[in-house]
Amino acid sequence: MLINNLTEEDIIKGILANDRNITAHFYKQLMPEVTRYVQKNSGTAEDAKDLFNDAFIEFFHNIKSGKYTAQNKLKGYF
């Protein structure tokens, strides 16, 4: 998955480096899709935000610990 010419590897490196621009861009790209999914399943925008934040924290821990591999797709986490 490319996010405006960033590879998944670039995004992961940016997140690990606490690059706020990459993290913010990642959020902006995926949050609307997560919100649509949650609302389609009787949730609210606030539920979607909570879910995304929880998933992002888990994702961050997984890439730091090495549990995330290049075989996984970023979008699949969310």
Buried (B, 14 or more C-beta within 10 A) or exposed (E): EEBEEBEBEBBBBBBEEEBEEBBEBBBEBBBEEBBEEBEEEEBEEEBBBEBBEEBBEEBBEBBEEEEBEEEBEBEEBB
